[in-house]
Structure formats: structure tokens, C-alpha cells
């Protein structure tokens, strides 16, 4: 995911771009804090089992064979 902060042409407005998405903030500090937190979460270790168990699509308990 490409993440960057951009100063808006609007007064007191900053954008955080995440690929095709963007989120607005009132200050550069808020935007940077969001980027730091998001980056930390994206870079955190993730277990495939954890992701499957937390799926909102009703796949709870589904087994995925990584060798398939």
C-alpha cells in the first residue's frame, strides 16, 4: 500500500492518501500520527490463522492448507 501525506489547497486541511483512498485531517500532526499508527499495524506480524478466525464472512474455524 502506498501511503503519503499531502497538504490540501483548502485552509487547514491535510490528506493521507492510501492507494486510491484518502482521509482528511485538520493538522499535519494528526495526519502523521495516523500514518504512523497505520504503518505500524500494516507492518505488524500477522498469522494466517488469526486472519481466518477474524473474518467477517463466516469463515470462522475454516482451515486453509497453505501447501495447496
N, C-alpha and C positions, 0 to 999 in steps of 0.2 A: 504494500500500500504506500503510495506517495503522499506524504503529509507535509504541508508548508503553511506558514502564516503570511497573510497579505494585508497591508493597510488599505482600507476601503477609501473610495473618493468621498464617501459620506463622513461628516464630522463624528469623531469619537466612535469609530466602527472598525473592527478588525475581523478578518475572515480566516478560519482554519479550513484549508482545503484537504480533503481526503479522497483522492482519485476524483470521481465525479460528484462527490458530496461536499457541502460546505456548511459550516456553523458560524454564526456571528457572535462576537463578544464586544463589550464596551471598552475594554482596555487591552493593551498589548500584553500586560502581565497575566490577565485571565486567559488569553489565547495561548500563551506559552505554557501556563500551568496545565491547561487541557492537553496540549501536545505532549508534555512530559508524562502525564498520567496515562494517556492513550498508548504512547510508545512503550512505557513500562509494562502495560498489560499485554500488548502485542508480542513483546519480546520474552514474556514470562514463559516458563516451561509449561507445556500442555500435554496431557495424556489423552490418547485416543479414547481410552475407556471413559475418562471423565467427560469428554465431549459428547460421547454417545449417551451416557447416563443423564446428561442435562438437556438433551434435545427436546424442543417443544413439539416435535412432530410425532410423538407417540412411539418413539423407538427405544424407550427406556428398557434396559435389560437386553437389548438386541446385541448379539455377538457378531463382531466383524473380524474376519480372518484376514490379517494383514498380508498373508502369503498368497492370497488369491489373485 
